[in-house]
Amino acid sequence: MIDLYTWATPNGHKVHIILEETGLDYTVHPVNIRAGDQFEESFLKISPNNRIPAMIDRDAIGGGEISVFETGAMLIYLAEKTGEFLPGLDDPPGRYDVLQWLMWQMGGVGPMFGQAGHFREYAREREPVDRLQYGIDRYTNEARRLYGVMNKRLGEAEYLAGEYSIADMAVWPWCREPARRGVDNDDFPNVCDWFDRIAERPAVQRAVQILAEESVRPAKHDDKAWSIMFGDRQFQK
């Protein structure tokens, strides 16, 4: 059994998807990041970076228990545990094709799309647009550049690494709300087709419903939530 500590964000959805795709038994433990649950001592023991998701596998590879944080590590662990969605060491070209696109998401798509969303939406709650424009332009342009990279790749292959893999699971949730990044999926037809193929998968449809009602974003963050997520309370004591 896997205990999954999570919230319905793109990073949360990555792990929801692989758990649903593989059929592993797991229990969801909500971590309300607007209320500050990520700073609870019990959570920090398995996620020292105070970010969701994190998990404990009570029936770990090799026996015993293991806790894992960071979504890239979690996706690799679960793929190796089940033997699915990541080629093994006997197929180095296939394996490292998946891993390089996974790292592309971790180092590019997640941080850049996240910053684009922050400056285009969250920051407007507290700052006038004229003070934000450089950040809006910088990260919107980078989001569009990354979409272009993905669109070119998906013109060559049906999925990022040829076959459906943990690389697609990592990227897909970040493409669910393209307007937040100033991007229209329709401007990138290969991405649009890829997105729709994955959205039709029953496991993906189940995954995005996990904690969906509980974690609906407010129209505006109150002072407490803002401080926890972006202000002085985001730092561990």
N, C-alpha and C positions, 0 to 999 in steps of 0.2 A: 504494500500500500504506500502511496505517495501522499504526503501532506504538502499541498500547494498554497503558498501565501501570496496573494495576488490582488489585483484590482483591474478594472476593465479599461486598460490603456493599450496602445499598440504593443508595448513591450509585454504586457500581460497576455495579450492575445496570441503572441508567438507561441508561448508554452501551452496555452489552452489548445491551440490547433494540433500540436504534435501529440498531446495526450489524447485528444479525441480521435486523431487519425490512427494511433497505435492501439487504442482500446485498453490502455493501462488503467488499473484501478487507482483513483485518486480522490482526495477530499479537499474541497476548497475552503480556505480560511481567508475571509476578506480582510484586507489591510487598507483602511480608509486613509488615503494620503492627504486628504484635505483636513482631516481631524487630527492628524499627527500620529496615527497608529504605527508608522514606520520608525518611530523613535522609541517604541517600547523595547525594554531590555530583552524580552524573549525573542523579538524579531531580529534585533541587532546581533544576537548570537549566531544566526544563520545568514544574515545579510549585513555585514559590517559597514557597507556603503550606504545603508538606510534607503535602499531603493527596491521597489518590487519589480519582478516577482523573485521569490526564492522558494526552495523546496527541501524537504527531507524525504529520502527514499528509505523506507523501513526494511526493504528487501533489496539491498544494493547489489550492484555488480561485485561479485566476489564474496558476498555475504555481509551481514551486519547492516549498519546504517551509514548513510552519507548525506551531508547537506551540501547544496550547491546554490550559489547565487551567480548573477550575470547570465543574461539570456542566451548568449552564444554558447557558454559552457553548458547550460542546461539542455539546449537543443542537441549538442554533440553527445552529451551523456545519454539522453533518452534515445537518440538514434542508435548509439552503440549498444545500449541495453536491449533494444528490441531487434537490432539488425535491419532496421528499415530507414529509408530516406537519406542514407549516407553510405556510399560504397566503402568497403573494407580496405584493409592494407594490401590485399591481393590485387587491388585495382587503383594504383596510385593516381593515374590521370583522372579517373572519375572522382576519386575522393577529394583530390585537391582542387578540382573544378568547383565542387560544392563548397569547399572551405573558403576558397578565395572570394566567392560571391557572398558567402556568409560574412566574411570579414569586411567586405565592401559595405554591407548593410550596417555593421556595427560601427565602422569608422566614418561612414559618410551619410547614408540615408537617415539613420536615427538622429545623430547630432544635428545635421543640417535641416532636416524637416522639422525637428523639434524647435530649433531656433526660429525658423520661418514662422511656425505657428505661434510662437511666443510673441514675436514682434508684431505680427499681423493681427493678433487677437488679444492675448492676455495683457500685453503692455499697454494697450490702448485704454485699459481700465484706469490707468494711473498717470499716463503721460499724454500730452498733446501729440498729434501725428507729426507735426513738423520736427519734433525732437527725436522721432523714431524712424524717420524716413531712410536714413542711411542703413540702419539695421534691417528694415523691411526690404529694401532693394538688394542688399548684400545676400541675404539668405533666400529670398525668393529667386534670385538669379541662380544661386547654387542649387536650389531644389530643381529648377528647370534644367540645369546642366545634367544633374543626376538622372532625371527623367529621360533626357536624351541618350545618355549612356545605356540605360535600361532598354529604351525603345530600339536602339540599334542591335543590342544583344538579342532581344526577343524577335527581331526580324530574321535571325539566324537559327534560332532554336525555340521550341515550344515553351520551354521553361529555362530559368536562368542557367542551370547546369545541365541542360539537355532533357533530363527527366525530373519530374516533380520531386523536390527535396526540401531539406531544412532551410536551404537558402531562400526558396520561395516563401516558406512559412515565416521567415524573418522579415522579408520585405513587404509582403502583401498587406499586413495590418496598417502599415504607414501610408498606404495608397488609398485607404478607405475614404478619406475626407480631403481630396486634393485641393479644394477651394481654400482650406486653411493654410495651405502653402502657396497660394496664388497660382495654382496649376489647374488646367482642365485636362482630365484624362483623354478626352476626345482629340486633343492636339497631338497625342502620342498613340496612334492606333494600335501598334503592337502591344503596348502596355495595357491598353483598354481591353484587347482580346484576352490577354493573359489574366488580367484581373477578373474578368467575367468567368473564365474557365474555373479559376480557383473558387470564386464566390458560389459556384454551383455545387461544390463538393459538400455533401451532407455533414461531414465532420467539421468543416469550416463554419457552416451555418450554426451548428450547435455551439462551437467555440465562442463565437462573438456574442452569444446570448448570456454567457457566464457573467454574473454580476452587472448585467447591462442596466437594469433598473436602479440598482443601488448606487451606481457611479455616474449617473447623469450629471454633466457639467452644469453648474449654475450659470445664469446669465451674467452675473457679476460676483466675484469673490468678496466675501466680507474681510474685515481686517485680520481676523484670526487665521482664516484659510490662506490669505495672501502671505502673511508672515511665515506660516509653516512651509509653504511651497516655494516662495521666492525671497522672503525677507530674512530677518535675523533669527527666526526660530527654526530655520532649516538646518542649522549647525548643531551637531551633537554636543551635549554638555559633558 
